[in-house]
Amino acid sequence: TRDHGMLDVFKFARSRFFPLFGLGRGKTAMVHGRDLAAAVLSLAVCGGKMPPGPFYPEDGSNLSWKELAVAFEEAMSLRIVKMPVPPFLFWAAAGIASAWGRVAGRPVLFSLDKVREMSCPSWECSHRALRHATGWQPKVQLVDGLRETFMWYVKAGWL
C-alpha cells in the first residue's frame, strides 16, 4: 500500500490492458512490504552472528509477466487483455518518457532504465538461504497482497 510505483501498474490493469514486454515470458520475483520488513528484522536480530548472504526476500512465486497479469486479474476481479508488445515499442515509449522527464525536470517511472530491467529474461530468486539462516518465510500470498493494495488504493481515492 501507499506505493506510487505499483500504482501505475494498477492503473494499467484497471484499464483492462496489460502490455507485455515481448511475449511476457520474462520472470520476476515479488515480495509484500510486510514480508520484506519481517525479512529485514529476521536478519537484524541475528546480532553479531549474521550469516553469510546474499539473501533474497521473495514470496516464492517467480511469475512471468503474463502470469503476473493473471494475478492482477484475480486480485482486482477483472478480465484484463494481456497484450504482447514488440520490445522496440517499449524502448521507443521509454525514450519519449525519459526525454519528457528531463524536459519537465521530473523523474518518470517508465524510463529507459525500467525497460532495461524488463528486457532481462529473469529476475527470479529464492528465499531459501534466508529461510535456512533465520527461519523467515513469506506470509502474504501474491494475490492477497495485490488485492489488499488495490483495495487500499481505491479506499484512499488513488484509483
TORPA-4810 file (N, C-alpha, C, O; in nm, 3 decimals):
<nodes>
NODE_1_0.084_-0.119_0.000_0.000_0.000_0.000_0.088_0.125_0.000_0.206_0.119_0.036_T
NODE_2_0.031_0.232_-0.040_0.097_0.362_-0.047_0.219_0.362_-0.140_0.304_0.450_-0.129_R
NODE_3_0.228_0.267_-0.229_0.340_0.255_-0.320_0.303_0.321_-0.453_0.220_0.270_-0.527_D
NODE_4_0.366_0.434_-0.481_0.335_0.506_-0.605_0.382_0.430_-0.728_0.319_0.441_-0.834_H
NODE_5_0.491_0.354_-0.717_0.541_0.278_-0.830_0.443_0.172_-0.876_0.420_0.156_-0.996_G
NODE_6_0.385_0.100_-0.782_0.286_-0.003_-0.818_0.155_0.058_-0.862_0.078_-0.005_-0.934_M
NODE_7_0.129_0.181_-0.820_0.004_0.247_-0.859_-0.012_0.251_-1.010_-0.122_0.227_-1.061_L
NODE_8_0.095_0.282_-1.083_0.086_0.288_-1.228_0.052_0.151_-1.288_-0.022_0.143_-1.386_D
NODE_9_0.106_0.045_-1.229_0.075_-0.090_-1.278_-0.074_-0.118_-1.254_-0.141_-0.175_-1.340_V
NODE_10_-0.124_-0.080_-1.136_-0.266_-0.098_-1.107_-0.354_-0.016_-1.202_-0.461_-0.061_-1.243_F
NODE_11_-0.309_0.104_-1.236_-0.387_0.187_-1.329_-0.397_0.119_-1.466_-0.504_0.115_-1.527_K
NODE_12_-0.283_0.065_-1.513_-0.287_-0.008_-1.640_-0.383_-0.127_-1.629_-0.467_-0.148_-1.716_F
NODE_13_-0.368_-0.203_-1.522_-0.453_-0.323_-1.505_-0.600_-0.283_-1.496_-0.686_-0.351_-1.552_A
NODE_14_-0.629_-0.174_-1.425_-0.769_-0.132_-1.410_-0.828_-0.086_-1.543_-0.949_-0.094_-1.564_R
NODE_15_-0.742_-0.039_-1.633_-0.790_-0.001_-1.766_-0.819_-0.125_-1.851_-0.861_-0.116_-1.966_S
NODE_16_-0.793_-0.242_-1.789_-0.815_-0.373_-1.853_-0.717_-0.400_-1.966_-0.743_-0.480_-2.056_R
NODE_17_-0.603_-0.332_-1.961_-0.498_-0.350_-2.060_-0.366_-0.368_-1.987_-0.329_-0.285_-1.903_F
NODE_18_-0.296_-0.475_-2.017_-0.168_-0.504_-1.952_-0.066_-0.532_-2.061_-0.060_-0.644_-2.113_F
NODE_19_0.016_-0.431_-2.096_0.115_-0.454_-2.201_0.224_-0.549_-2.153_0.276_-0.534_-2.042_P
NODE_20_0.257_-0.647_-2.236_0.361_-0.743_-2.201_0.483_-0.718_-2.288_0.473_-0.709_-2.410_L
NODE_21_0.598_-0.707_-2.225_0.723_-0.691_-2.298_0.746_-0.817_-2.380_0.762_-0.926_-2.325_F
NODE_22_0.747_-0.803_-2.512_0.761_-0.921_-2.598_0.644_-1.014_-2.578_0.528_-0.974_-2.591_G
NODE_23_0.674_-1.137_-2.545_0.568_-1.236_-2.523_0.531_-1.251_-2.376_0.448_-1.335_-2.341_L
NODE_24_0.591_-1.169_-2.289_0.557_-1.173_-2.147_0.615_-1.292_-2.074_0.563_-1.334_-1.970_G
NODE_25_0.725_-1.347_-2.128_0.784_-1.465_-2.066_0.888_-1.433_-1.959_0.923_-1.521_-1.879_R
NODE_26_0.937_-1.310_-1.955_1.036_-1.272_-1.854_0.981_-1.298_-1.715_0.863_-1.276_-1.690_G
NODE_27_1.066_-1.344_-1.626_1.022_-1.379_-1.490_1.063_-1.270_-1.391_1.164_-1.201_-1.409_K
NODE_28_0.983_-1.257_-1.287_1.016_-1.160_-1.182_0.976_-1.215_-1.045_0.881_-1.293_-1.033_T
NODE_29_1.049_-1.174_-0.945_1.019_-1.211_-0.807_0.947_-1.095_-0.739_0.971_-0.979_-0.772_A
NODE_30_0.859_-1.127_-0.647_0.782_-1.025_-0.576_0.787_-1.054_-0.427_0.812_-1.168_-0.385_M
NODE_31_0.763_-0.951_-0.346_0.750_-0.969_-0.202_0.663_-0.855_-0.150_0.676_-0.741_-0.195_V
NODE_32_0.575_-0.885_-0.058_0.489_-0.783_0.004_0.573_-0.703_0.103_0.667_-0.755_0.162_H
NODE_33_0.539_-0.578_0.120_0.613_-0.490_0.209_0.624_-0.542_0.352_0.730_-0.532_0.413_G
NODE_34_0.515_-0.598_0.405_0.521_-0.654_0.542_0.619_-0.770_0.549_0.693_-0.783_0.646_R
NODE_35_0.617_-0.854_0.446_0.712_-0.965_0.444_0.855_-0.916_0.431_0.946_-0.972_0.493_D
NODE_36_0.877_-0.813_0.351_1.011_-0.757_0.337_1.059_-0.702_0.471_1.173_-0.727_0.511_L
NODE_37_0.973_-0.629_0.541_1.010_-0.575_0.673_1.044_-0.688_0.770_1.140_-0.678_0.846_A
NODE_38_0.965_-0.794_0.767_0.991_-0.908_0.856_1.123_-0.976_0.820_1.195_-1.023_0.908_A
NODE_39_1.156_-0.982_0.691_1.282_-1.042_0.648_1.401_-0.961_0.700_1.498_-1.017_0.750_A
NODE_40_1.392_-0.830_0.687_1.500_-0.743_0.737_1.513_-0.759_0.888_1.624_-0.768_0.940_V
NODE_41_1.401_-0.762_0.957_1.403_-0.779_1.102_1.465_-0.914_1.140_1.540_-0.922_1.238_L
NODE_42_1.434_-1.019_1.065_1.490_-1.151_1.095_1.642_-1.149_1.083_1.710_-1.221_1.157_S
NODE_43_1.695_-1.070_0.992_1.840_-1.058_0.979_1.897_-0.970_1.090_2.006_-0.996_1.141_L
NODE_44_1.823_-0.865_1.127_1.871_-0.774_1.231_1.885_-0.842_1.366_1.977_-0.811_1.441_A
NODE_45_1.797_-0.934_1.398_1.802_-0.999_1.529_1.910_-1.106_1.535_1.933_-1.166_1.640_V
NODE_46_1.977_-1.131_1.423_2.090_-1.225_1.425_2.207_-1.166_1.502_2.299_-1.239_1.541_C
NODE_47_2.204_-1.034_1.525_2.310_-0.969_1.600_2.445_-0.986_1.531_2.456_-0.970_1.410_G
NODE_48_2.547_-1.018_1.610_2.681_-1.037_1.557_2.696_-1.168_1.483_2.802_-1.193_1.425_G
NODE_49_2.594_-1.251_1.484_2.601_-1.382_1.418_2.536_-1.377_1.280_2.466_-1.470_1.240_K
NODE_50_2.559_-1.268_1.209_2.498_-1.253_1.077_2.548_-1.363_0.984_2.668_-1.373_0.959_M
NODE_51_2.459_-1.444_0.935_2.501_-1.549_0.843_2.545_-1.489_0.710_2.503_-1.379_0.675_P
NODE_52_2.628_-1.561_0.636_2.671_-1.507_0.505_2.554_-1.504_0.408_2.471_-1.595_0.406_P
NODE_53_2.548_-1.402_0.327_2.442_-1.387_0.228_2.492_-1.431_0.093_2.588_-1.507_0.086_G
NODE_54_2.432_-1.386_-0.013_2.322_-1.289_-0.016_2.188_-1.354_0.017_2.170_-1.476_0.007_P
NODE_55_2.093_-1.268_0.055_1.959_-1.313_0.088_1.858_-1.240_-0.001_1.872_-1.121_-0.027_F
NODE_56_1.759_-1.313_-0.045_1.658_-1.258_-0.134_1.519_-1.281_-0.075_1.463_-1.390_-0.089_Y
NODE_57_1.463_-1.180_-0.011_1.324_-1.197_0.036_1.231_-1.191_-0.084_1.226_-1.090_-0.155_P
NODE_58_1.160_-1.297_-0.107_1.062_-1.305_-0.216_0.956_-1.404_-0.174_0.977_-1.485_-0.084_E
NODE_59_0.841_-1.396_-0.241_0.726_-1.475_-0.194_0.719_-1.616_-0.252_0.626_-1.690_-0.222_D
NODE_60_0.815_-1.654_-0.333_0.817_-1.789_-0.388_0.744_-1.805_-0.520_0.743_-1.914_-0.576_G
NODE_61_0.683_-1.698_-0.571_0.602_-1.712_-0.692_0.685_-1.710_-0.820_0.661_-1.791_-0.910_S
NODE_62_0.782_-1.619_-0.832_0.866_-1.608_-0.951_0.785_-1.625_-1.080_0.804_-1.720_-1.156_N
NODE_63_0.694_-1.533_-1.101_0.600_-1.540_-1.213_0.653_-1.474_-1.339_0.735_-1.382_-1.333_L
NODE_64_0.604_-1.521_-1.453_0.628_-1.449_-1.578_0.540_-1.324_-1.575_0.447_-1.314_-1.495_S
NODE_65_0.570_-1.229_-1.662_0.489_-1.107_-1.668_0.344_-1.142_-1.705_0.250_-1.079_-1.657_W
NODE_66_0.328_-1.243_-1.789_0.194_-1.286_-1.828_0.120_-1.345_-1.707_0.003_-1.315_-1.686_K
NODE_67_0.189_-1.427_-1.628_0.128_-1.484_-1.507_0.098_-1.375_-1.404_-0.001_-1.383_-1.332_E
NODE_68_0.185_-1.274_-1.398_0.160_-1.162_-1.307_0.032_-1.088_-1.347_-0.045_-1.047_-1.260_L
NODE_69_0.010_-1.072_-1.477_-0.113_-1.008_-1.524_-0.235_-1.088_-1.480_-0.338_-1.030_-1.445_A
NODE_70_-0.225_-1.220_-1.483_-0.335_-1.306_-1.437_-0.359_-1.285_-1.287_-0.473_-1.284_-1.242_V
NODE_71_-0.251_-1.270_-1.209_-0.265_-1.244_-1.066_-0.336_-1.110_-1.042_-0.418_-1.100_-0.951_A
NODE_72_-0.305_-1.009_-1.123_-0.377_-0.881_-1.113_-0.524_-0.900_-1.145_-0.610_-0.843_-1.078_F
NODE_73_-0.554_-0.980_-1.247_-0.694_-1.009_-1.281_-0.767_-1.066_-1.160_-0.876_-1.021_-1.125_E
NODE_74_-0.707_-1.164_-1.098_-0.771_-1.229_-0.982_-0.786_-1.132_-0.866_-0.891_-1.127_-0.802_E
NODE_75_-0.681_-1.056_-0.839_-0.684_-0.964_-0.725_-0.787_-0.852_-0.743_-0.848_-0.807_-0.646_A
NODE_76_-0.805_-0.807_-0.867_-0.894_-0.695_-0.894_-1.030_-0.741_-0.946_-1.116_-0.657_-0.972_M
NODE_77_-1.051_-0.871_-0.960_-1.176_-0.927_-1.013_-1.212_-0.864_-1.148_-1.325_-0.819_-1.168_S
NODE_78_-1.115_-0.861_-1.239_-1.133_-0.804_-1.372_-1.081_-0.901_-1.477_-0.996_-0.986_-1.449_L
NODE_79_-1.132_-0.887_-1.598_-1.069_-0.953_-1.713_-0.978_-0.850_-1.775_-1.020_-0.738_-1.805_R
NODE_80_-0.853_-0.887_-1.796_-0.754_-0.793_-1.848_-0.699_-0.849_-1.979_-0.664_-0.967_-1.989_I
NODE_81_-0.690_-0.762_-2.078_-0.628_-0.800_-2.205_-0.477_-0.796_-2.184_-0.420_-0.692_-2.152_V
NODE_82_-0.415_-0.911_-2.204_-0.270_-0.921_-2.191_-0.212_-0.909_-2.332_-0.214_-1.003_-2.410_K
NODE_83_-0.159_-0.791_-2.361_-0.118_-0.757_-2.497_0.033_-0.766_-2.515_0.107_-0.684_-2.460_M
NODE_84_0.079_-0.867_-2.591_0.222_-0.870_-2.623_0.259_-0.748_-2.708_0.193_-0.719_-2.808_P
NODE_85_0.362_-0.678_-2.667_0.405_-0.558_-2.737_0.551_-0.578_-2.779_0.635_-0.616_-2.697_V
NODE_86_0.581_-0.554_-2.907_0.720_-0.570_-2.951_0.815_-0.484_-2.866_0.785_-0.369_-2.836_P
NODE_87_0.929_-0.541_-2.829_1.022_-0.466_-2.745_1.060_-0.329_-2.799_1.078_-0.235_-2.721_P
NODE_88_1.072_-0.315_-2.931_1.114_-0.184_-2.984_1.012_-0.076_-2.949_1.050_0.041_-2.934_F
NODE_89_0.884_-0.111_-2.935_0.783_-0.011_-2.897_0.800_0.030_-2.750_0.780_0.146_-2.716_L
NODE_90_0.836_-0.066_-2.664_0.867_-0.032_-2.525_0.985_0.065_-2.520_0.982_0.165_-2.449_F
NODE_91_1.090_0.031_-2.597_1.209_0.118_-2.598_1.174_0.258_-2.648_1.220_0.357_-2.590_W
NODE_92_1.094_0.267_-2.755_1.056_0.397_-2.809_0.975_0.477_-2.708_1.001_0.595_-2.686_A
NODE_93_0.875_0.413_-2.647_0.792_0.483_-2.548_0.875_0.527_-2.428_0.855_0.636_-2.375_A
NODE_94_0.968_0.442_-2.386_1.053_0.477_-2.271_1.146_0.591_-2.306_1.173_0.677_-2.222_A
NODE_95_1.195_0.593_-2.429_1.280_0.704_-2.472_1.205_0.836_-2.469_1.258_0.938_-2.425_G
NODE_96_1.082_0.833_-2.516_0.999_0.954_-2.515_0.969_0.997_-2.371_0.980_1.115_-2.338_I
NODE_97_0.931_0.901_-2.287_0.901_0.933_-2.146_1.025_0.987_-2.075_1.015_1.082_-1.998_A
NODE_98_1.140_0.928_-2.099_1.264_0.974_-2.035_1.299_1.115_-2.080_1.338_1.198_-1.998_S
NODE_99_1.285_1.142_-2.210_1.312_1.277_-2.261_1.214_1.378_-2.200_1.254_1.488_-2.162_A
NODE_100_1.087_1.339_-2.191_0.988_1.427_-2.130_1.024_1.457_-1.984_1.011_1.570_-1.939_W
NODE_101_1.068_1.355_-1.912_1.108_1.375_-1.773_1.223_1.474_-1.760_1.225_1.557_-1.669_G
NODE_102_1.320_1.466_-1.853_1.432_1.561_-1.850_1.384_1.703_-1.879_1.425_1.798_-1.812_R
NODE_103_1.297_1.716_-1.980_1.244_1.849_-2.016_1.160_1.906_-1.902_1.172_2.024_-1.869_V
NODE_104_1.077_1.823_-1.841_0.989_1.868_-1.733_1.063_1.881_-1.601_1.012_1.942_-1.506_A
NODE_105_1.183_1.824_-1.594_1.259_1.831_-1.469_1.204_1.742_-1.360_1.223_1.769_-1.241_G
NODE_106_1.135_1.634_-1.401_1.077_1.541_-1.304_1.114_1.398_-1.340_1.126_1.365_-1.458_R
NODE_107_1.133_1.316_-1.240_1.160_1.174_-1.270_1.034_1.107_-1.324_0.922_1.144_-1.290_P
NODE_108_1.054_1.008_-1.408_0.942_0.931_-1.463_0.959_0.786_-1.420_1.071_0.736_-1.409_V
NODE_109_0.847_0.719_-1.394_0.853_0.579_-1.353_0.884_0.487_-1.471_0.959_0.390_-1.457_L
NODE_110_0.827_0.517_-1.588_0.853_0.436_-1.706_0.965_0.504_-1.783_0.945_0.608_-1.845_F
NODE_111_1.083_0.444_-1.779_1.202_0.505_-1.836_1.285_0.401_-1.911_1.250_0.283_-1.913_S
NODE_112_1.393_0.445_-1.971_1.484_0.353_-2.038_1.540_0.252_-1.938_1.559_0.135_-1.971_L
NODE_113_1.568_0.298_-1.816_1.617_0.205_-1.712_1.513_0.098_-1.681_1.549_-0.019_-1.663_D
NODE_114_1.386_0.135_-1.675_1.280_0.038_-1.647_1.271_-0.065_-1.760_1.252_-0.184_-1.733_K
NODE_115_1.285_-0.022_-1.884_1.280_-0.116_-1.996_1.403_-0.207_-1.995_1.394_-0.324_-2.032_V
NODE_116_1.519_-0.154_-1.952_1.636_-0.241_-1.936_1.605_-0.353_-1.837_1.640_-0.469_-1.861_R
NODE_117_1.540_-0.318_-1.728_1.501_-0.420_-1.629_1.404_-0.520_-1.691_1.420_-0.641_-1.674_E
NODE_118_1.304_-0.471_-1.764_1.203_-0.558_-1.822_1.262_-0.650_-1.929_1.211_-0.760_-1.950_M
NODE_119_1.367_-0.605_-1.996_1.424_-0.685_-2.103_1.511_-0.800_-2.051_1.549_-0.888_-2.128_S
NODE_120_1.541_-0.800_-1.924_1.615_-0.911_-1.865_1.524_-1.034_-1.865_1.408_-1.024_-1.823_C
NODE_121_1.573_-1.149_-1.911_1.485_-1.265_-1.919_1.438_-1.317_-1.783_1.335_-1.384_-1.775_P
NODE_122_1.514_-1.288_-1.677_1.472_-1.342_-1.547_1.525_-1.259_-1.432_1.644_-1.228_-1.423_S
NODE_123_1.433_-1.224_-1.342_1.466_-1.164_-1.213_1.426_-1.262_-1.103_1.390_-1.222_-0.993_W
NODE_124_1.433_-1.391_-1.135_1.398_-1.494_-1.039_1.503_-1.502_-0.928_1.621_-1.477_-0.950_E
NODE_125_1.457_-1.537_-0.810_1.547_-1.560_-0.698_1.474_-1.651_-0.598_1.358_-1.685_-0.618_C
NODE_126_1.544_-1.688_-0.493_1.485_-1.778_-0.395_1.515_-1.728_-0.254_1.624_-1.678_-0.226_S
NODE_127_1.417_-1.743_-0.166_1.435_-1.704_-0.026_1.490_-1.820_0.058_1.497_-1.810_0.180_H
NODE_128_1.528_-1.929_-0.007_1.574_-2.049_0.064_1.688_-2.020_0.163_1.682_-2.065_0.277_R
NODE_129_1.791_-1.946_0.121_1.905_-1.917_0.209_1.859_-1.834_0.329_1.905_-1.856_0.441_A
NODE_130_1.771_-1.739_0.306_1.719_-1.655_0.414_1.639_-1.741_0.512_1.650_-1.724_0.634_L
NODE_131_1.558_-1.831_0.460_1.479_-1.920_0.545_1.570_-2.009_0.630_1.547_-2.026_0.750_R
NODE_132_1.673_-2.065_0.569_1.765_-2.151_0.643_1.843_-2.074_0.749_1.870_-2.126_0.857_H
NODE_133_1.879_-1.950_0.718_1.960_-1.871_0.810_1.880_-1.813_0.926_1.931_-1.802_1.038_A
NODE_134_1.753_-1.777_0.901_1.678_-1.703_1.003_1.543_-1.764_1.037_1.482_-1.728_1.137_T
NODE_135_1.495_-1.855_0.955_1.361_-1.911_0.976_1.252_-1.828_0.909_1.135_-1.865_0.914_G
NODE_136_1.290_-1.716_0.847_1.191_-1.630_0.782_1.123_-1.703_0.667_1.187_-1.776_0.591_W
NODE_137_0.993_-1.681_0.656_0.916_-1.730_0.541_0.812_-1.624_0.506_0.759_-1.558_0.595_Q
NODE_138_0.784_-1.607_0.378_0.680_-1.510_0.341_0.544_-1.557_0.392_0.515_-1.677_0.393_P
NODE_139_0.463_-1.462_0.432_0.329_-1.494_0.482_0.219_-1.445_0.389_0.111_-1.503_0.385_K
NODE_140_0.247_-1.338_0.314_0.145_-1.278_0.227_0.156_-1.338_0.088_0.257_-1.322_0.019_V
NODE_141_0.051_-1.408_0.047_0.047_-1.463_-0.089_0.029_-1.348_-0.188_-0.035_-1.248_-0.157_Q
NODE_142_0.086_-1.364_-0.307_0.087_-1.257_-0.406_-0.052_-1.200_-0.433_-0.071_-1.078_-0.424_L
NODE_143_-0.148_-1.283_-0.465_-0.283_-1.233_-0.500_-0.344_-1.160_-0.380_-0.410_-1.058_-0.398_V
NODE_144_-0.324_-1.212_-0.259_-0.377_-1.145_-0.140_-0.314_-1.007_-0.122_-0.383_-0.910_-0.091_D
NODE_145_-0.183_-0.999_-0.142_-0.114_-0.870_-0.130_-0.159_-0.772_-0.237_-0.177_-0.653_-0.209_G
NODE_146_-0.176_-0.821_-0.360_-0.225_-0.734_-0.467_-0.366_-0.686_-0.437_-0.398_-0.569_-0.457_L
NODE_147_-0.451_-0.776_-0.389_-0.590_-0.739_-0.356_-0.591_-0.633_-0.245_-0.664_-0.534_-0.254_R
NODE_148_-0.512_-0.655_-0.141_-0.505_-0.560_-0.030_-0.458_-0.423_-0.079_-0.513_-0.320_-0.041_E
NODE_149_-0.356_-0.423_-0.163_-0.303_-0.297_-0.216_-0.407_-0.229_-0.303_-0.426_-0.107_-0.293_T
NODE_150_-0.474_-0.304_-0.390_-0.579_-0.249_-0.475_-0.689_-0.185_-0.392_-0.732_-0.073_-0.420_F
NODE_151_-0.735_-0.256_-0.290_-0.842_-0.203_-0.205_-0.797_-0.077_-0.133_-0.876_0.016_-0.115_M
NODE_152_-0.671_-0.072_-0.090_-0.620_0.049_-0.024_-0.621_0.166_-0.121_-0.663_0.276_-0.085_W
NODE_153_-0.573_0.143_-0.245_-0.572_0.249_-0.347_-0.714_0.301_-0.371_-0.736_0.422_-0.381_Y
NODE_154_-0.809_0.212_-0.381_-0.949_0.252_-0.404_-1.001_0.333_-0.284_-1.059_0.440_-0.302_V
NODE_155_-0.980_0.281_-0.165_-1.028_0.350_-0.043_-0.964_0.487_-0.026_-1.029_0.582_0.017_K
NODE_156_-0.835_0.498_-0.062_-0.764_0.625_-0.048_-0.797_0.722_-0.161_-0.755_0.838_-0.158_A
NODE_157_-0.873_0.675_-0.262_-0.910_0.761_-0.373_-0.801_0.774_-0.479_-0.807_0.862_-0.565_G
NODE_158_-0.703_0.687_-0.474_-0.595_0.690_-0.574_-0.640_0.623_-0.704_-0.588_0.653_-0.811_W
NODE_159_-0.737_0.532_-0.694_-0.792_0.465_-0.812_-0.943_0.486_-0.814_-1.011_0.439_-0.904_L
</nodes>
